[in-house]
Amino acid sequence: MKLIRLKLLSEFRGLAKGFEINFTNNKINPKSIEPICLIGLNGSGKSNVLEVISEIFYYLETFSKAKKSEIKNYKKNFGFEIEYYLSNNIFNKNKLSNQRAAKSYQIKIFVKKSLDETPIVYAYDEEFEYVNQDPENFKSYLPEQIIAYSSGMNELISNPYIKIDFDYFDDFKELFKGKNIQHIEENRMFFMDYDANKLITICNFLFDKTLENNSDLGVVNTKIFEHELKIKNLHSFSIEINLNQKYTISLPFFLSSALDNLKKCASLYEGDENTNQYKFYFYITDATRELFKRYFKSARELFKVFYFFRLLNNHLITQETQKDVKNAKENTNISALLPKFEESKKVFNISDIAFNKYKNKHPIYYKQLSDGEHQFLHVFGTLLLMDKLGTLFLFDEPETHFNPDWRSKFVSTINDALFDKEIFREQELVLTTHSPFIVSDCQKENVYIFEKDLNLKVKNPKNPEFQTFGTSIEMIYWNVFQKQQSISNVAKNELDKIQTKIKSNELNKEQAIDALRKFGDSFEKMNIINILREKYPL
């Protein structure tokens, strides 16, 4: 999967009508991930790009599920054009593959939606063009997965993912009734919030490749967590499932089967069909991992089961609130509409996660980890687990809680962790960041600088004029983040006063040297020393 171009035909939040970004590096590298890096000052519009891409694919995903009778009325409140590549390895489910196999390795997908049109797909290689407006085949032209993450208070990016969860919850209820649908197709859009991190972490460690003797895709290599977090392995966790709410929640067959399989994997469980309340305790041994592998096959399959169990928590949300979510306007913070429930009252809850860490005699609980450790598990755990071919990752400031060492190794850690597997990933990672360390590990054609014009409108982003790859942190600060100093303001102001006094002869050489003694080394201090050398030559 590779993005080519995005253009807005109408305004979207901070992005004006006509906003356009051309992704200049269109080459798919199946053996590494080279992030698209959106950089700029706060409020410059870079997060809006992740938001609008999420909204576009939510619209296209829901259109792909629409009935033919609904197409004419299926309109979006903003218009867009989006282009991206899908390789032959991904693009294998539609009518094009039945008519003629594309000669080129990549197939270009063009999706256009203006204010008064339904979407049109143009799929073509060097010699052939295929046009599609049939929602029945539309999903064949979409990325396999769109995975979003935000480390800060940007809640708007989660809006389409919350909506898609409610859409699947409706399908879930219809599935149990056995009326309009016979099965639920796998969701392709996930927002990895704090609770999702628990699911990700458990799935990754239960299917730890370092404990296996093969390289099956069902297992995950967690050695980066061992190396960076000193986590040896997963010690234990518990799951509570409480179907006894205001009314007894019934499960469709596949979740009833999953419930039985959890019983088989548990070290201990309480409850039965009479109470409809269950608590499972898992103490992780080689036998536990073998049981999970037998009954749930892979880390991703287990995550899918957990995802559907977690959807059951929507039973606790009132019909009125669910309606508000589905009808929410573009700028509504949907997550603020959702009630917060105590863990003991949830239909599905995972708790008591504990790890074995090196040099610790006793297990360390998940909640005892630092913010940086949580974020490390969250970000890299997501990349490891959601490893489908052709996935689009949209990460908003994924390094905010990282220490400088982790920031400087961010891009290399991604590739060291992900490409231990001998597989083609063909994935795209778009991220926003304020870290010059990450920018310094990206080629200039993958870096986009965001700025606003005099009218506070977001300009079309452009690549930097200088090569960012391998460029010093100071150069990136000065050229990108408009930070023309290497130290903080308090120290800088004091040094400026000393410099002024030297130039006005209020301080002589000895007094100036004495005043500089309390400052550490910096470019600003060296500049003053050079002024002294010129003023008082030997």
RODO-2510 file (C-alpha; in nm, 4 decimals, decimal comma):
residues 538
     n   res          X          Y          Z
     1     m     0,0000     0,0000     0,0000
     2     k     0,1395     0,3396    -0,0940
     3     l    -0,0248     0,6820    -0,0870
     4     i     0,0148     0,8962    -0,3971
     5     r    -0,2039     1,2049    -0,3624
     6     l    -0,4754     1,3618    -0,1483
     7     k    -0,6843     1,6615    -0,2523
     8     l    -0,9833     1,8189    -0,0803
     9     l    -1,2694     1,9504    -0,2928
    10     s    -1,4236     2,1240     0,0076
    11     e    -1,3110     2,2496     0,3473
    12     f    -1,2335     2,0026     0,6245
    13     r    -1,1643     2,1440     0,9716
    14     g    -0,8374     2,3388     0,9454
    15     l    -0,7780     2,2370     0,5844
    16     a    -0,9124     2,4664     0,3125
    17     k    -1,0865     2,3697    -0,0097
    18     g    -0,8168     2,2829    -0,2619
    19     f    -0,5700     2,1587    -0,0016
    20     e    -0,3434     1,9059    -0,1696
    21     i    -0,0519     1,6864    -0,0710
    22     n     0,1477     1,4863    -0,3224
    23     f     0,3441     1,1973    -0,1812
    24     t     0,6570     1,2060    -0,3919
    25     n     0,8098     0,8737    -0,2860
    26     n     0,5715     0,6297    -0,4559
    27     k     0,7985     0,3259    -0,4509
    28     i     0,6755     0,0313    -0,2429
    29     n     0,9547    -0,1244    -0,0405
    30     p     0,8193    -0,4614     0,0754
    31     k     1,1116    -0,5234     0,3113
    32     s     1,1045    -0,2045     0,5173
    33     i     0,8783     0,0742     0,6342
    34     e     0,9903     0,4279     0,5506
    35     p     0,7510     0,6558     0,7422
    36     i     0,5814     0,9546     0,5855
    37     c     0,6658     1,2223     0,8395
    38     l     0,4344     1,5250     0,8833
    39     i     0,6073     1,7996     1,0800
    40     g     0,5385     2,1563     1,1838
    41     l     0,4438     2,3754     1,4768
    42     n     0,1362     2,3063     1,6899
    43     g    -0,1827     2,3959     1,5049
    44     s    -0,0168     2,3837     1,1633
    45     g    -0,2692     2,1292     1,0301
    46     k    -0,0654     1,8092     1,0184
    47     s    -0,3032     1,6130     1,2461
    48     n    -0,5950     1,7229     1,0269
    49     v    -0,4435     1,5168     0,7455
    50     l    -0,4609     1,1987     0,9549
    51     e    -0,8175     1,2892     1,0488
    52     v    -0,9345     1,3458     0,6922
    53     i    -0,7705     1,0248     0,5655
    54     s    -0,9526     0,8376     0,8440
    55     e    -1,2836     1,0030     0,7496
    56     i    -1,2321     0,9220     0,3813
    57     f    -1,1729     0,5536     0,4414
    58     y    -1,4635     0,5375     0,6866
    59     y    -1,6853     0,6787     0,4125
    60     l    -1,5487     0,4350     0,1536
    61     e    -1,5819     0,1433     0,3947
    62     t    -1,9460     0,2220     0,4715
    63     f    -2,0168     0,2809     0,1013
    64     s    -1,8774    -0,0650     0,0276
    65     k    -2,1481    -0,2088     0,2560
    66     a    -2,4312    -0,0011     0,1043
    67     k    -2,7144    -0,1542    -0,0938
    68     k    -2,7411    -0,0671    -0,4622
    69     s    -3,0685     0,1142    -0,3974
    70     e    -2,8856     0,3498    -0,1577
    71     i    -2,6070     0,4586    -0,3951
    72     k    -2,7713     0,7713    -0,5419
    73     n    -2,8320     0,9166    -0,1999
    74     y    -2,4935     0,8175    -0,0614
    75     k    -2,3221     1,1538    -0,0337
    76     k    -2,0477     1,2917     0,1855
    77     n    -2,0402     1,6350     0,3483
    78     f    -1,6963     1,7012     0,2035
    79     g    -1,5414     1,6171    -0,1311
    80     f    -1,2051     1,4552    -0,1938
    81     e    -0,9757     1,2845    -0,4382
    82     i    -0,7379     1,0184    -0,3137
    83     e    -0,4885     0,8045    -0,5008
    84     y    -0,2821     0,5125    -0,3771
    85     y    -0,1141     0,1968    -0,4994
    86     l    -0,2067    -0,1574    -0,4123
    87     s     0,0258    -0,4325    -0,5281
    88     n    -0,0762    -0,7504    -0,7073
    89     n    -0,0271    -0,9337    -0,3775
    90     i    -0,3143    -0,7347    -0,2242
    91     f    -0,5345    -0,6619    -0,5230
    92     n    -0,6544    -1,0161    -0,5863
    93     k    -1,0224    -1,0264    -0,4963
    94     n    -1,1954    -0,8186    -0,7645
    95     k    -1,3226    -0,8679    -1,1174
    96     l    -1,0071    -0,7214    -1,2705
    97     s    -0,8086    -1,0263    -1,1635
    98     n    -1,0659    -1,2471    -1,3364
    99     q    -1,0485    -1,0510    -1,6610
   100     r    -0,6771    -0,9929    -1,6891
   101     a    -0,3834    -1,0172    -1,4533
   102     a    -0,1980    -0,6889    -1,4338
   103     k     0,1512    -0,6942    -1,5790
   104     s     0,2927    -0,4410    -1,3371
   105     y     0,3634    -0,5243    -0,9740
   106     q     0,1625    -0,2238    -0,8596
   107     i    -0,1942    -0,1354    -0,9430
   108     k    -0,2963     0,2270    -0,9120
   109     i    -0,6266     0,3040    -0,7380
   110     f    -0,8013     0,6346    -0,7940
   111     v    -1,1097     0,7188    -0,5884
   112     k    -1,2958     1,0416    -0,6622
   113     k    -1,5810     1,1915    -0,4635
   114     s    -1,7160     1,5408    -0,5228
   115     l    -2,0023     1,7027    -0,3368
   116     d    -2,2738     1,5806    -0,5721
   117     e    -2,1343     1,2474    -0,6880
   118     t    -2,1118     0,8928    -0,5617
   119     p    -1,7552     0,7576    -0,5496
   120     i    -1,5895     0,6258    -0,8637
   121     v    -1,2916     0,3908    -0,8646
   122     y    -1,0384     0,3855    -1,1461
   123     a    -0,7993     0,0912    -1,1253
   124     y    -0,5304     0,0650    -1,3905
   125     d    -0,1767    -0,0308    -1,4772
   126     e     0,0247     0,0730    -1,7824
   127     e    -0,2177    -0,0759    -2,0350
   128     f    -0,5550    -0,1345    -1,8770
   129     e    -0,8206     0,0691    -1,6979
   130     y    -1,1115    -0,0635    -1,4952
   131     v    -1,3932     0,1566    -1,3654
   132     n    -1,6082     0,0492    -1,0744
   133     q    -1,9105     0,2082    -0,9036
   134     d    -2,0570    -0,1110    -0,7608
   135     p    -2,0350    -0,1180    -0,3805
   136     e    -2,0517    -0,4971    -0,3907
   137     n    -1,6965    -0,5067    -0,5301
   138     f    -1,5795    -0,1789    -0,3806
   139     k    -1,3993    -0,3254    -0,0780
   140     s    -1,1528    -0,4969    -0,3141
   141     y    -1,0061    -0,1540    -0,3854
   142     l    -0,9499    -0,0560    -0,0227
   143     p    -0,6434    -0,1117     0,1959
   144     e    -0,6568    -0,4287     0,4021
   145     q    -0,6540    -0,2316     0,7272
   146     i    -0,6496     0,1286     0,8484
   147     i    -0,5005     0,1472     1,1974
   148     a    -0,4928     0,4763     1,3906
   149     y    -0,3260     0,5846     1,7127
   150     s    -0,3017     0,9134     1,9015
   151     s    -0,0861     0,9785     2,2059
   152     g    -0,2333     1,3158     2,2949
   153     m    -0,5668     1,4915     2,3273
   154     n    -0,6542     1,4729     1,9574
   155     e    -0,9820     1,2902     2,0100
   156     l    -1,1281     1,3847     1,6711
   157     i    -0,9099     1,1327     1,4927
   158     s    -1,0956     0,8548     1,6763
   159     n    -1,4401     0,9652     1,5484
   160     p    -1,4707     0,7422     1,2389
   161     y    -1,3297     0,4431     1,4255
   162     i    -1,5851     0,4793     1,7047
   163     k    -1,8591     0,5027     1,4424
   164     i    -1,7367     0,1899     1,2641
   165     d    -1,7443     0,0071     1,5982
   166     f    -2,1091     0,1025     1,6415
   167     d    -2,1799    -0,0106     1,2842
   168     y    -2,0271    -0,3487     1,3639
   169     f    -2,2172    -0,3620     1,6897
   170     d    -2,5421    -0,3243     1,4928
   171     d    -2,4297    -0,6056     1,2610
   172     f    -2,3415    -0,8047     1,5689
   173     k    -2,6962    -0,7771     1,7038
   174     e    -2,8464    -0,8620     1,3642
   175     l    -2,6207    -1,1657     1,3404
   176     f    -2,7587    -1,3046     1,6642
   177     k    -3,1152    -1,2484     1,5456
   178     g    -3,0265    -1,4426     1,2332
   179     k    -3,2272    -1,2124     1,0124
   180     n    -3,0631    -0,9771     0,7644
   181     i    -2,7048    -1,1046     0,7755
   182     q    -2,5485    -1,4472     0,8172
   183     h    -2,1987    -1,3435     0,9242
   184     i    -1,9893    -1,0383     1,0127
   185     e    -1,7056    -0,9444     0,7816
   186     e    -1,3789    -0,8643     0,9520
   187     n    -1,3426    -0,4989     1,0443
   188     r    -1,0624    -0,3176     0,8639
   189     m    -1,0591     0,0022     1,0751
   190     f    -0,9220     0,0087     1,4295
   191     f    -0,8373     0,2931     1,6656
   192     m    -0,5833     0,1712     1,9182
   193     d    -0,6903     0,3384     2,2421
   194     y    -0,5636     0,2638     2,5929
   195     d    -0,7909    -0,0382     2,6437
   196     a    -0,6936    -0,1789     2,3044
   197     n    -0,3326    -0,1734     2,4216
   198     k    -0,4177    -0,4369     2,6823
   199     l    -0,5553    -0,6643     2,4119
   200     i    -0,2544    -0,6033     2,1871
   201     t    -0,0061    -0,6744     2,4642
   202     i    -0,1658    -1,0025     2,5704
   203     c    -0,2009    -1,1295     2,2131
   204     n     0,1612    -1,0475     2,1306
   205     f     0,3076    -1,2184     2,4355
   206     l     0,0856    -1,5265     2,4167
   207     f     0,2076    -1,5882     2,0617
   208     d     0,5689    -1,4902     2,1241
   209     k     0,7886    -1,6060     1,8387
   210     t     1,0988    -1,6135     2,0588
   211     l     0,9407    -1,9108     2,2340
   212     e     0,8628    -2,0902     1,9081
   213     n     1,0743    -2,3039     1,6779
   214     n     0,9226    -2,1722     1,3560
   215     s     0,8454    -1,8475     1,1750
   216     d     0,4704    -1,8883     1,1258
   217     l     0,2778    -1,5688     1,0682
   218     g     0,0652    -1,6549     1,3695
   219     v     0,3469    -1,5720     1,6090
   220     v     0,4994    -1,2375     1,7052
   221     n     0,8595    -1,1499     1,7807
   222     t     0,8622    -0,9673     2,1149
   223     k     1,2389    -0,9411     2,1524
   224     i     1,2248    -0,5598     2,1320
   225     f     1,0244    -0,5557     2,4552
   226     e     1,2838    -0,7790     2,6152
   227     h     1,5669    -0,5597     2,4930
   228     e     1,4188    -0,2150     2,5631
   229     l     1,1745    -0,2798     2,8505
   230     k     1,3527    -0,5761     3,0122
   231     i     1,0261    -0,7728     2,9983
   232     k     1,1074    -1,1442     2,9968
   233     n     0,7546    -1,2687     2,9314
   234     l     0,3888    -1,2417     3,0294
   235     h     0,3240    -1,3708     3,3821
   236     s    -0,0552    -1,3588     3,4184
   237     f    -0,3818    -1,1795     3,3436
   238     s    -0,7537    -1,2196     3,4057
   239     i    -1,0697    -1,1771     3,2012
   240     e    -1,4165    -1,0971     3,3328
   241     i    -1,7256    -1,1547     3,1187
   242     n    -2,0526    -1,0445     3,2736
   243     l    -2,3537    -1,1215     3,0529
   244     n    -2,5976    -1,0633     3,3366
   245     q    -2,6834    -0,6959     3,2813
   246     k    -3,0316    -0,5348     3,2815
   247     y    -3,1146    -0,8250     3,0563
   248     t    -2,9102    -1,1336     2,9794
   249     i    -2,6843    -1,0740     2,6816
   250     s    -2,6905    -1,3631     2,4405
   251     l    -2,3877    -1,4600     2,2362
   252     p    -2,3777    -1,5646     1,8708
   253     f    -2,2274    -1,9047     1,8049
   254     f    -1,8697    -1,7961     1,7310
   255     l    -1,8422    -1,6066     2,0613
   256     s    -2,0040    -1,8902     2,2558
   257     s    -1,7395    -2,1140     2,1049
   258     a    -1,4672    -1,8634     2,1975
   259     l    -1,6002    -1,8562     2,5539
   260     d    -1,5671    -2,2348     2,5734
   261     n    -1,2137    -2,2111     2,4368
   262     l    -1,1187    -1,9543     2,7015
   263     k    -1,2343    -2,2041     2,9645
   264     k    -1,0035    -2,4661     2,8122
   265     c    -0,7081    -2,2237     2,8195
   266     a    -0,7685    -2,0845     3,1693
   267     s    -0,5676    -2,1873     3,4724
   268     l    -0,8811    -2,1278     3,6767
   269     y    -1,2274    -1,9920     3,6065
   270     e    -1,5363    -1,9104     3,8089
   271     g    -1,9012    -1,8923     3,7018
   272     d    -2,1273    -2,0905     3,4749
   273     e    -2,4229    -2,0689     3,2361
   274     n    -2,6643    -2,0175     3,5256
   275     t    -2,5046    -1,6961     3,6528
   276     n    -2,3851    -1,5719     3,3088
   277     q    -2,0850    -1,4255     3,4904
   278     y    -1,7373    -1,5589     3,4319
   279     k    -1,3914    -1,4793     3,5585
   280     f    -1,0900    -1,6458     3,3990
   281     y    -0,7423    -1,6512     3,5520
   282     f    -0,4455    -1,7197     3,3279
   283     y    -0,1010    -1,8018     3,4667
   284     i     0,1229    -1,8201     3,1643
   285     t     0,3302    -2,1315     3,1037
   286     d     0,4401    -2,3147     2,7901
   287     a     0,1250    -2,5246     2,8240
   288     t    -0,0940    -2,2100     2,8381
   289     r     0,0616    -2,0737     2,5225
   290     e     0,0189    -2,4087     2,3484
   291     l    -0,3511    -2,4141     2,4386
   292     f    -0,4061    -2,0617     2,3041
   293     k    -0,2272    -2,1581     1,9844
   294     r    -0,4449    -2,4684     1,9503
   295     y    -0,7785    -2,2916     2,0047
   296     f    -0,7127    -1,9408     1,8663
   297     k    -0,4518    -2,0164     1,5970
   298     s    -0,2756    -1,6777     1,5872
   299     a    -0,2265    -1,3513     1,7735
   300     r    -0,4446    -1,1661     1,5235
   301     e    -0,7269    -1,4207     1,5506
   302     l    -0,7214    -1,3864     1,9278
   303     f    -0,7311    -1,0082     1,8954
   304     k    -1,0372    -1,0386     1,6695
   305     v    -1,2149    -1,2456     1,9363
   306     f    -1,1237    -0,9917     2,2041
   307     y    -1,2447    -0,7106     1,9755
   308     f    -1,5900    -0,8667     1,9379
   309     f    -1,6124    -0,9380     2,3103
   310     r    -1,5247    -0,5747     2,3782
   311     l    -1,8056    -0,4644     2,1455
   312     l    -2,0444    -0,6169     2,3988
   313     n    -1,9706    -0,3209     2,6285
   314     n    -2,1826    -0,1123     2,3901
   315     h    -2,4845    -0,2853     2,5447
   316     l    -2,4265    -0,0547     2,8432
   317     i    -2,4676     0,2580     2,6320
   318     t    -2,8178     0,3989     2,6028
   319     q    -3,0014     0,4015     2,2705
   320     e    -3,0107     0,7808     2,2863
   321     t    -2,6321     0,8045     2,3173
   322     q    -2,5841     0,5510     2,0385
   323     k    -2,8066     0,7635     1,8170
   324     d    -2,6052     1,0765     1,9075
   325     v    -2,2849     0,8968     1,8072
   326     k    -2,4223     0,7861     1,4703
   327     n    -2,5561     1,1351     1,3910
   328     a    -2,2596     1,3300     1,5312
   329     k    -2,1453     1,6298     1,3278
   330     e    -1,7987     1,6559     1,1783
   331     n    -1,6401     1,8587     1,4609
   332     t    -1,8092     1,6741     1,7476
   333     n    -1,5732     1,4977     1,9857
   334     i    -1,7522     1,1620     1,9854
   335     s    -1,5362     1,0100     2,2581
   336     a    -1,6705     1,2780     2,4955
   337     l    -2,0242     1,1480     2,4322
   338     l    -1,9388     0,7997     2,5525
   339     p    -1,9915     0,7198     2,9215
   340     k    -1,7091     0,5774     3,1315
   341     f    -1,7906     0,2561     3,3156
   342     e    -1,6286     0,0998     3,6178
   343     e    -1,4324    -0,2100     3,5220
   344     s    -1,6490    -0,4289     3,7457
   345     k    -1,9625    -0,3226     3,5552
   346     k    -1,8344    -0,3887     3,2043
   347     v    -1,9576    -0,6821     3,0009
   348     f    -1,5967    -0,7606     2,9032
   349     n    -1,2854    -0,6533     3,0868
   350     i    -0,9201    -0,7570     3,0972
   351     s    -0,7254    -0,6820     3,4152
   352     d    -0,4405    -0,7942     3,6443
   353     i    -0,1888    -0,8042     3,3588
   354     a     0,1551    -0,8823     3,5009
   355     f     0,4998    -0,9415     3,3507
   356     n     0,8190    -1,1118     3,4508
   357     k     1,0994    -0,8566     3,4206
   358     y     1,4704    -0,9115     3,4434
   359     k     1,6239    -0,8315     3,7837
   360     n     1,2785    -0,8312     3,9463
   361     k     1,1974    -1,1141     4,1839
   362     h     0,8245    -1,0457     4,1735
   363     p     0,5886    -0,9848     3,8785
   364     i     0,5446    -0,6246     3,7634
   365     y     0,1875    -0,5187     3,6939
   366     y     0,0848    -0,3416     3,3750
   367     k    -0,0317    -0,0364     3,5699
   368     q     0,3121    -0,0058     3,7318
   369     l     0,4807     0,0606     3,3979
   370     s     0,5777     0,4178     3,3120
   371     d     0,3994     0,6250     3,0462
   372     g     0,6941     0,5666     2,8139
   373     e     0,6824     0,1902     2,8649
   374     h     0,3072     0,1853     2,8017
   375     q     0,3554     0,3836     2,4826
   376     f     0,6377     0,1564     2,3685
   377     l     0,4154    -0,1509     2,4128
   378     h     0,1294     0,0352     2,2448
   379     v     0,3050     0,1686     1,9354
   380     f     0,5364    -0,1196     1,8531
   381     g     0,2850    -0,3782     1,9736
   382     t     0,0325    -0,2389     1,7243
   383     l     0,2825    -0,2544     1,4386
   384     l     0,3755    -0,6119     1,5289
   385     l     0,0226    -0,7423     1,5717
   386     m    -0,1684    -0,5655     1,2933
   387     d     0,0700    -0,6991     1,0310
   388     k    -0,1645    -0,7642     0,7414
   389     l    -0,0276    -0,7109     0,3953
   390     g    -0,1289    -0,3656     0,2703
   391     t    -0,2083    -0,1967     0,6039
   392     l    -0,2172     0,1825     0,6396
   393     f    -0,1010     0,3067     0,9814
   394     l    -0,1921     0,6622     1,0909
   395     f    -0,0003     0,7584     1,4065
   396     d    -0,0391     1,0979     1,5742
   397     e     0,2783     1,1795     1,7735
   398     p     0,3683     0,8196     1,8626
   399     e     0,6869     0,9186     2,0503
   400     t     0,5680     1,1815     2,3006
   401     h     0,6560     0,9788     2,6127
   402     f     0,9748     0,8255     2,4741
   403     n     1,3165     0,9069     2,6142
   404     p     1,5744     1,0567     2,3731
   405     d     1,7314     0,7164     2,3078
   406     w     1,3997     0,5618     2,1990
   407     r     1,3228     0,8669     1,9843
   408     s     1,6568     0,8466     1,8101
   409     k     1,6000     0,4749     1,7392
   410     f     1,2310     0,5008     1,6464
   411     v     1,2614     0,4275     1,2722
   412     s     1,5359     0,1686     1,3112
   413     t     1,3400    -0,0072     1,5886
   414     i     1,0365    -0,0331     1,3602
   415     n     1,2332    -0,2115     1,0935
   416     d     1,4471    -0,4196     1,3272
   417     a     1,1291    -0,5465     1,4953
   418     l     0,9040    -0,5928     1,1943
   419     f     1,1374    -0,7370     0,9375
   420     d     1,2698    -1,0203     1,1429
   421     k     0,9886    -1,2101     0,9703
   422     e     1,0695    -1,3258     0,6210
   423     i     0,7547    -1,1767     0,4729
   424     f     0,6564    -0,8841     0,2526
   425     r     0,4648    -0,6259     0,4543
   426     e     0,3913    -0,3629     0,1867
   427     q     0,2573    -0,1212     0,4447
   428     e     0,2415     0,2547     0,4838
   429     l     0,3053     0,4464     0,8055
   430     v     0,2045     0,8135     0,8177
   431     l     0,2939     0,9922     1,1389
   432     t     0,3008     1,3400     1,2866
   433     t     0,5896     1,4344     1,5111
   434     h     0,7794     1,7143     1,6812
   435     s     1,0890     1,4988     1,7206
   436     p     1,3925     1,5998     1,5121
   437     f     1,5373     1,2546     1,5855
   438     i     1,2642     1,0902     1,3773
   439     v     1,2986     1,3493     1,1016
   440     s     1,6740     1,2819     1,0888
   441     d     1,6035     0,9164     1,0038
   442     c     1,3724     1,0027     0,7121
   443     q     1,4626     1,0905     0,3542
   444     k     1,3535     1,4417     0,2530
   445     e     1,0968     1,3056     0,0043
   446     n     0,9162     1,1417     0,2980
   447     v     0,9108     1,4588     0,5099
   448     y     0,6373     1,7236     0,4719
   449     i     0,6541     2,0621     0,6415
   450     f     0,3228     2,2175     0,7471
   451     e     0,2787     2,5943     0,7823
   452     k    -0,0017     2,8493     0,7803
   453     d    -0,0183     3,1562     0,5585
   454     l    -0,0879     3,5142     0,6722
   455     n    -0,4615     3,4371     0,6723
   456     l    -0,3995     3,1396     0,9050
   457     k    -0,4879     2,8931     0,6298
   458     v    -0,2854     2,5719     0,6043
   459     k    -0,0517     2,5829     0,3062
   460     n    -0,0040     2,2823     0,0829
   461     p     0,2839     2,0979     0,2531
   462     k     0,6161     2,0593     0,0755
   463     n     0,9315     1,8605     0,1210
   464     p     1,2193     2,0445     0,2899
   465     e     1,4758     2,2089     0,0657
   466     f     1,7606     2,0390     0,2525
   467     q     1,8332     1,6673     0,2981
   468     t     1,6870     1,5612     0,6307
   469     f     1,8377     1,2118     0,6432
   470     g     2,1385     1,2200     0,8739
   471     t     2,1026     1,5948     0,9366
   472     s     2,1927     1,7173     1,2857
   473     i     1,9201     1,7794     1,5400
   474     e     2,0155     2,1487     1,5615
   475     m     1,9796     2,1959     1,1836
   476     i     1,6331     2,0407     1,1880
   477     y     1,5296     2,2564     1,4837
   478     w     1,6476     2,5705     1,3061
   479     n     1,5122     2,4906     0,9576
   480     v     1,1867     2,3155     1,0419
   481     f     1,0699     2,4091     1,3895
   482     q     1,1951     2,7707     1,3693
   483     k     1,3935     2,7245     1,6895
   484     q     1,6965     2,9475     1,6463
   485     q     1,8610     2,8509     1,9752
   486     s     2,0043     2,5383     2,1344
   487     i     1,9116     2,6113     2,4965
   488     s     1,5999     2,7060     2,6932
   489     n     1,4745     3,0642     2,7233
   490     v     1,5726     3,1388     3,0847
   491     a     1,9400     3,0578     3,0246
   492     k     1,9295     3,2226     2,6796
   493     n     1,7940     3,5486     2,8260
   494     e     2,0681     3,5586     3,0893
   495     l     2,3386     3,4977     2,8289
   496     d     2,1905     3,7727     2,6108
   497     k     2,2201     4,0153     2,9042
   498     i     2,5869     3,9192     2,9569
   499     q     2,6539     3,9650     2,5856
   500     t     2,4915     4,3106     2,5902
   501     k     2,6970     4,4166     2,8941
   502     i     3,0199     4,2994     2,7275
   503     k     2,9462     4,5042     2,4160
   504     s     2,8584     4,8134     2,6237
   505     n     3,1710     4,7691     2,8401
   506     e     2,9658     4,7150     3,1574
   507     l     3,1628     4,3935     3,2094
   508     n     3,5365     4,3531     3,1599
   509     k     3,7003     4,0280     3,0489
   510     e     3,7445     3,8819     3,3997
   511     q     3,3912     3,9754     3,5084
   512     a     3,2426     3,8234     3,1921
   513     i     3,4382     3,4975     3,2325
   514     d     3,3272     3,4759     3,5949
   515     a     2,9610     3,5333     3,4933
   516     l     2,9846     3,2532     3,2325
   517     r     3,1107     2,9936     3,4785
   518     k     2,7605     2,8908     3,5928
   519     f     2,6508     2,8020     3,2363
   520     g     2,7039     2,4672     3,0695
   521     d     2,8464     2,4343     2,7197
   522     s     2,6294     2,5579     2,4328
   523     f     2,6528     2,7360     2,0998
   524     e     2,5241     3,0517     2,2679
   525     k     2,7970     3,0437     2,5351
   526     m     3,0666     2,9749     2,2738
   527     n     2,9429     3,2734     2,0750
   528     i     3,0010     3,5014     2,3759
   529     i     3,3473     3,3504     2,4320
   530     n     3,4315     3,4288     2,0698
   531     i     3,3143     3,7883     2,1228
   532     l     3,5500     3,8117     2,4227
   533     r     3,8403     3,6752     2,2162
   534     e     3,7820     3,9372     1,9484
   535     k     3,7428     4,2153     2,2039
   536     y     4,0410     4,1095     2,4164
   537     p     4,2910     3,9361     2,1837
   538     l     4,5980     3,7709     2,3369
***
